[in-house]
């Protein structure tokens, strides 16, 4: 299950780990104009861990999900 909310400066997506025995804490993704953050509570330390991705890193990740093993560079489109 997931939720989508639109805040003033970001779109917030929350991924909920459902199932008979959830394995992970919820993940919150904040999509800002210039970056995307991914946050998850670390139950061991009771602290939220945050990763920040630039828009280019997010584009690379999106492309990588559909590619086989290897090394790639995304080139800007011409025209």
C-alpha positions, 0 to 999 in steps of 0.5 A: 500500500502507498499514499500520495500527498501534495504539500506546499513544496513537495510531493510526499509518497509513503510506502507501507510494508504490508503483509502477514509479517511486515519486514520493514518500517514505512518509507517516505519519499519527498519529491522536491523541485531540485532533489528527492529524499528517502527516509526510513525509521531505523528501529534499532536506533529509533532515528530516521535515516535519510538519503538525498538524491539529485534529480540526475541521480533519480533519472539514473536510478529510473533508467537502471531499473530496466537495464541489465548488468553493466556500466552506463551514462545517460546522455542529454537528448539533442534537439 
